[in-house]
Amino acid sequence: MGTMKPQFRSIVVFGGAGFIGSNWTERLLKTTESKVHVFDNLSRQGARHNLEYLQKIAGRTGRLQITVGDVRDAAMVSRVAKYATEIYNFAAQVAVTTSLVDPRLDFEVNLGGTFNILEAARRHEQSPYLLFTSTNKVYGNSGDGQVRVEGMRYVPVESGAIDESQPLDFHSPYGCSKGAADQYVRDYARIYGLRSVVFRMSCIAGPRQFGSEDQGWVAHFLYSALEGKPLKIYGDGRQVRDVLYVEDLLCAFEAAYENREHTAGQIYNIGGGEENSVSLLELMDRVEALTGARTGYNLGEKRVGDQLVYVTNHDKFSRATEWQPKVNLDGILKGIYRWYHSNRELFAPSPAERLEAALLTPVRRTA
């Protein structure tokens, strides 16, 4: 009796040139025989570099296709998704601060773009599996009033790990757009039978992350220390988050797909859990221990929608798939550190930045 032929996988990764999307596309190209179609508007720092890297991996196999486009373009999204057996939606406006400045952009990308992808999946005949990455911001302040100060961190008076029973409570346009989108994804599973999964994610960190003040804060803290740049801390720095290594997230994607008969239609909290929780102040100490470099910082007002404590309870997903995070916080920092040193040219200042620095730096004259 012959073995069953593996199912052909035609995969579209919206936001496939970004941090998570490029890591996932790399994993798919290296560990599966699937064809992967990357769809991205290339607006994020490093996106073009990531595409070049993915093209080298794919070589002449013909397994990688690239479309430069925007998820707000419903017709283009529909054409790209038409023959997909799997869809991953990582395309997003990712910063709370940007959502406060330009809530319409946030709405159109995060909710409108997701709706376009859902409609494309619903209307085509493939009945694709779909995974959408949401955020812990859908839970709002999640009980910030019941915390106490303990050393360099806030500690919940009661257990602080948040599971999926936590009420939704959007506290920013970003929380609203991502939360509304993840409800659409869930409801398309219930109403239309779409095989969709929602990951409400905590902080993801790892190689190919171009950290900034607004997004990718773990990498941002590390790069700032290495480059001697001061940090701006909003609040008192005792805010706590749990961190998940991007490689562990990729394992979660694989586990969700392999167990899709059980995970379809579900929402899961995904993060590093209590073992990988850290405050901003504690992270600076971890960075100094790893690199020997410490950066100064200035304190600012606490930002709107910034939770004092958020730690993921991922038990629901772990029970469904036996998935567990494997890389601890020190391992996460080492992974980013190694990647930074292997890609220093990506962090070199632009000609304009070099000119500005030269104009501001006094010239030291020799006698």
C-alpha positions as CSV (number, residue, x, y, z in Angstrom):
1,M,0.0,0.0,0.0
2,G,1.6,3.3,-1.1
3,T,2.1,6.3,1.1
4,M,-0.2,9.3,0.7
5,K,1.2,12.2,-1.4
6,P,1.7,15.3,0.7
7,Q,-0.8,18.0,0.1
8,F,0.4,20.8,-2.3
9,R,0.7,24.0,-0.3
10,S,0.4,27.4,-2.1
11,I,0.9,30.0,0.6
12,V,0.4,33.8,0.5
13,V,2.1,35.8,3.2
14,F,0.7,39.3,3.5
15,G,3.4,41.5,5.1
16,G,5.9,38.9,4.1
17,A,8.9,41.2,3.9
18,G,8.5,42.4,7.5
19,F,10.1,41.0,10.6
20,I,7.7,38.1,11.3
21,G,6.7,37.6,7.7
22,S,10.3,37.3,6.4
23,N,11.2,34.8,9.2
24,W,8.2,32.7,8.4
25,T,8.8,32.8,4.7
26,E,12.4,31.7,5.3
27,R,11.2,28.8,7.4
28,L,8.7,27.7,4.7
29,L,11.3,27.8,2.0
30,K,13.8,25.8,4.0
31,T,11.5,23.2,5.6
32,T,8.7,22.6,3.1
33,E,8.1,22.2,-0.6
34,S,5.4,24.9,-0.7
35,K,5.2,27.8,-3.1
36,V,5.3,31.1,-1.2
37,H,3.9,34.3,-2.5
38,V,5.1,37.4,-0.5
39,F,2.8,40.4,-0.7
40,D,4.2,43.6,0.9
41,N,4.2,47.4,0.4
42,L,7.9,47.6,1.5
43,S,7.2,50.5,3.8
44,R,9.0,49.1,6.8
45,Q,12.7,49.5,7.4
46,G,14.7,46.6,6.1
47,A,11.9,45.2,3.9
48,R,14.0,45.4,0.7
49,H,16.9,43.7,2.4
50,N,14.6,41.0,3.6
51,L,13.3,40.4,0.1
52,E,16.8,40.1,-1.3
53,Y,17.7,37.6,1.4
54,L,14.6,35.5,0.7
55,Q,15.4,35.6,-3.1
56,K,18.8,34.1,-2.3
57,I,17.3,31.3,-0.3
58,A,14.7,30.5,-3.0
59,G,17.4,30.6,-5.8
60,R,16.1,29.3,-9.1
61,T,13.5,27.0,-7.6
62,G,10.6,29.1,-8.7
63,R,9.0,28.6,-5.3
64,L,9.0,32.3,-4.3
65,Q,6.8,35.0,-5.9
66,I,6.8,38.6,-4.8
67,T,4.1,41.2,-5.3
68,V,4.6,44.8,-4.2
69,G,1.2,46.0,-3.2
70,D,-1.1,47.3,-0.4
71,V,-3.7,45.3,1.5
72,R,-6.0,48.3,1.1
73,D,-6.3,47.4,-2.6
74,A,-9.1,44.8,-2.5
75,A,-8.8,43.9,-6.2
76,M,-5.0,43.2,-5.9
77,V,-5.5,41.2,-2.7
78,S,-8.2,39.1,-4.4
79,R,-6.0,38.3,-7.3
80,V,-3.1,37.3,-5.1
81,A,-5.2,35.1,-2.8
82,K,-7.2,33.4,-5.6
83,Y,-5.2,30.1,-5.6
84,A,-3.9,30.1,-2.1
85,T,-4.3,27.0,0.1
86,E,-2.9,29.0,3.1
87,I,-2.9,32.7,4.0
88,Y,-1.0,34.4,6.7
89,N,-1.9,38.0,7.5
90,F,0.9,39.9,9.1
91,A,0.3,43.1,7.2
92,A,-0.4,45.9,9.7
93,Q,0.1,49.4,11.0
94,V,1.9,48.3,14.2
95,A,2.4,51.3,16.4
96,V,0.0,52.7,19.0
97,T,1.6,56.1,18.6
98,T,1.0,56.2,14.9
99,S,-2.7,55.2,15.4
100,L,-3.1,58.2,17.7
101,V,-1.6,60.6,15.1
102,D,-3.4,59.0,12.0
103,P,-6.3,56.8,13.2
104,R,-7.7,56.7,9.6
105,L,-4.6,55.0,8.3
106,D,-4.6,52.6,11.2
107,F,-8.3,51.8,10.5
108,E,-7.9,51.3,6.8
109,V,-4.8,49.1,7.0
110,N,-5.6,47.0,10.1
111,L,-9.3,46.5,9.7
112,G,-9.9,47.4,6.1
113,G,-6.9,45.3,4.9
114,T,-8.0,42.4,7.0
115,F,-11.5,42.6,5.6
116,N,-10.2,42.5,2.1
117,I,-8.2,39.4,2.8
118,L,-11.1,37.7,4.5
119,E,-13.4,38.5,1.6
120,A,-10.8,37.2,-0.9
121,A,-10.6,33.9,1.1
122,R,-14.3,33.6,1.4
123,R,-15.1,34.2,-2.3
124,H,-12.5,31.8,-3.8
125,E,-12.9,28.1,-4.1
126,Q,-9.8,26.9,-2.3
127,S,-11.3,27.3,1.2
128,P,-7.8,28.3,2.5
129,Y,-6.5,28.0,6.0
130,L,-5.9,31.5,7.4
131,L,-3.9,32.7,10.4
132,F,-4.1,36.3,11.6
133,T,-1.7,37.9,14.1
134,S,-3.6,40.2,16.6
135,T,-2.2,41.8,19.7
136,N,-2.4,41.9,23.5
137,K,-3.6,45.5,23.1
138,V,-7.1,44.2,22.5
139,Y,-7.2,43.7,26.3
140,G,-6.7,47.4,27.2
141,N,-5.4,48.1,30.6
142,S,-6.3,44.6,31.9
143,G,-6.5,45.4,35.6
144,D,-3.7,48.0,35.9
145,G,-5.3,49.3,39.1
146,Q,-4.3,46.1,41.0
147,V,-0.6,46.2,40.9
148,R,2.2,47.0,43.4
149,V,5.8,48.1,43.0
150,E,8.3,45.4,43.7
151,G,11.9,46.5,43.0
152,M,12.2,47.5,39.3
153,R,8.9,46.1,38.2
154,Y,5.2,46.2,38.7
155,V,3.7,43.0,40.2
156,P,-0.1,42.2,40.0
157,V,-1.8,41.8,43.3
158,E,-3.5,38.7,41.9
159,S,-2.2,36.4,39.1
160,G,-1.2,38.6,36.2
161,A,-1.1,36.0,33.4
162,I,-3.9,36.9,30.9
163,D,-5.9,34.2,29.2
164,E,-8.5,34.4,26.5
165,S,-11.3,34.9,29.0
166,Q,-10.0,38.4,29.7
167,P,-12.7,40.9,28.5
168,L,-11.8,42.9,25.4
169,D,-11.2,46.6,26.3
170,F,-9.7,48.7,23.5
171,H,-7.7,51.7,24.7
172,S,-6.3,53.1,21.5
173,P,-7.2,53.3,17.8
174,Y,-4.6,50.5,17.3
175,G,-6.4,48.3,19.9
176,C,-9.7,49.1,18.2
177,S,-8.5,48.3,14.7
178,K,-6.7,45.0,15.6
179,G,-9.5,43.9,18.0
180,A,-12.2,44.6,15.4
181,A,-10.1,42.7,12.8
182,D,-9.6,39.7,15.0
183,Q,-13.3,39.5,15.7
184,Y,-14.0,39.6,12.0
185,V,-11.5,36.7,11.5
186,R,-13.2,34.7,14.3
187,D,-16.7,35.4,12.9
188,Y,-15.8,34.4,9.4
189,A,-15.0,31.0,10.8
190,R,-18.3,30.8,12.5
191,I,-20.5,32.2,9.8
192,Y,-18.7,31.1,6.6
193,G,-16.8,28.1,7.8
194,L,-13.4,29.7,7.0
195,R,-10.6,27.8,8.6
196,S,-9.1,30.8,10.5
197,V,-7.0,31.1,13.6
198,V,-6.2,34.3,15.6
199,F,-3.0,34.7,17.6
200,R,-3.2,37.5,20.2
201,M,0.5,38.1,20.6
202,S,2.7,39.7,23.2
203,C,6.1,41.1,22.4
204,I,7.9,39.2,19.7
205,A,11.7,39.6,19.3
206,G,14.5,38.1,17.3
207,P,16.8,38.4,14.2
208,R,15.8,40.8,11.4
209,Q,13.9,43.0,13.7
210,F,14.6,46.7,13.2
211,G,13.5,47.9,16.7
212,S,12.2,51.4,17.2
213,E,10.7,53.4,20.0
214,D,7.2,52.4,18.9
215,Q,7.7,48.7,17.9
216,G,10.2,46.0,18.7
217,W,11.3,47.5,22.0
218,V,13.6,44.7,23.0
219,A,15.7,45.1,19.9
220,H,15.5,48.9,20.2
221,F,16.9,48.7,23.8
222,L,19.8,46.5,22.6
223,Y,20.7,48.5,19.5
224,S,20.5,51.8,21.5
225,A,23.0,50.5,24.0
226,L,25.4,49.2,21.3
227,E,25.2,52.5,19.4
228,G,25.4,54.7,22.5
229,K,22.0,56.3,21.9
230,P,19.9,57.5,24.9
231,L,16.5,55.9,25.4
232,K,13.2,57.7,26.0
233,I,11.2,55.8,28.6
234,Y,7.5,56.5,28.9
235,G,6.3,56.1,32.4
236,D,8.7,54.9,35.2
237,G,10.2,51.9,33.4
238,R,8.6,49.3,35.7
239,Q,6.1,48.3,33.0
240,V,6.3,44.5,32.5
241,R,5.9,42.5,29.3
242,D,6.5,38.9,28.4
243,V,8.8,38.3,25.4
244,L,8.6,35.4,22.8
245,Y,11.5,34.6,20.5
246,V,10.5,34.7,16.8
247,E,11.7,31.1,16.3
248,D,9.3,29.9,19.0
249,L,6.6,31.9,17.2
250,L,7.4,30.0,14.0
251,C,7.0,26.8,15.9
252,A,3.6,28.0,17.0
253,F,2.6,28.7,13.4
254,E,3.6,25.2,12.5
255,A,1.7,23.7,15.5
256,A,-1.4,25.6,14.6
257,Y,-1.3,24.4,11.0
258,E,-0.5,20.8,11.9
259,N,-3.5,20.8,14.3
260,R,-5.8,22.8,12.1
261,E,-8.7,20.5,12.6
262,H,-8.7,21.6,16.2
263,T,-7.3,25.1,16.0
264,A,-9.5,26.5,13.2
265,G,-12.0,29.0,14.5
266,Q,-10.1,29.6,17.7
267,I,-8.4,32.6,19.3
268,Y,-5.2,32.0,21.2
269,N,-3.0,34.1,23.5
270,I,0.6,33.6,22.4
271,G,3.7,34.8,24.3
272,G,6.7,33.9,26.3
273,G,4.7,33.6,29.6
274,E,5.8,34.4,33.1
275,E,9.2,32.8,32.7
276,N,10.0,35.4,30.0
277,S,8.6,38.4,31.6
278,V,10.7,41.5,32.1
279,S,10.4,45.2,32.9
280,L,12.0,48.0,30.9
281,L,14.4,48.7,33.7
282,E,15.3,45.1,34.1
283,L,15.9,44.7,30.4
284,M,18.5,47.5,30.5
285,D,20.4,45.5,33.1
286,R,20.2,42.3,31.0
287,V,21.5,44.2,27.9
288,E,24.4,45.6,30.0
289,A,25.3,42.1,31.3
290,L,25.4,40.8,27.7
291,T,27.1,43.7,25.9
292,G,29.0,45.6,28.6
293,A,27.2,48.7,27.3
294,R,24.6,50.7,29.1
295,T,22.6,53.6,27.6
296,G,21.2,56.6,29.4
297,Y,17.5,57.3,29.5
298,N,15.0,60.0,30.0
299,L,11.6,59.6,31.5
300,G,8.4,60.9,29.8
301,E,4.7,60.7,30.5
302,K,3.1,57.3,30.4
303,R,1.6,56.8,26.9
304,V,-2.1,56.3,26.2
305,G,-3.0,52.6,26.1
306,D,0.3,51.4,27.6
307,Q,-0.4,48.5,30.0
308,L,1.5,48.5,33.3
309,V,1.6,44.7,33.3
310,Y,0.9,42.2,30.5
311,V,2.0,38.6,30.8
312,T,0.6,35.9,28.5
313,N,-1.2,32.8,29.7
314,H,-0.7,30.5,26.7
315,D,-2.1,27.3,28.3
316,K,-5.1,27.1,25.9
317,F,-2.7,26.8,22.9
318,S,-0.3,24.6,24.7
319,R,-3.1,22.1,25.6
320,A,-4.3,22.1,22.0
321,T,-0.9,21.5,20.4
322,E,1.7,20.7,23.1
323,W,3.6,23.8,22.0
324,Q,5.8,25.5,24.6
325,P,8.3,28.4,24.3
326,K,11.9,27.1,24.4
327,V,14.2,30.2,24.3
328,N,14.6,32.3,27.4
329,L,15.2,36.0,27.6
330,D,19.0,35.8,27.6
331,G,18.8,33.5,24.6
332,I,16.5,36.0,22.8
333,L,19.0,38.8,23.4
334,K,21.9,36.8,22.2
335,G,20.1,35.9,19.0
336,I,19.4,39.6,18.2
337,Y,23.0,40.5,19.2
338,R,24.5,38.0,16.8
339,W,22.3,39.1,14.0
340,Y,23.1,42.8,14.6
341,H,26.9,42.1,14.4
342,S,26.4,40.1,11.2
343,N,24.4,42.9,9.6
344,R,26.1,46.1,10.8
345,E,25.8,47.7,7.3
346,L,22.0,47.8,7.7
347,F,22.4,50.1,10.7
348,A,24.9,52.5,9.1
349,P,23.7,56.1,9.1
350,S,22.4,57.6,5.9
351,P,24.5,60.2,4.0
352,A,22.1,62.9,5.4
353,E,22.6,61.6,8.9
354,R,26.4,61.5,8.5
355,L,26.4,65.1,7.2
356,E,24.2,66.3,10.1
357,A,26.6,64.6,12.6
358,A,29.6,66.2,11.0
359,L,28.0,69.6,11.2
360,L,27.2,69.1,14.8
361,T,30.5,67.6,15.9
362,P,33.4,70.0,16.5
363,V,36.4,69.3,14.4
364,R,39.5,68.4,16.5
365,R,42.5,70.3,15.0
366,T,46.1,69.2,15.5
367,A,48.9,71.7,15.9
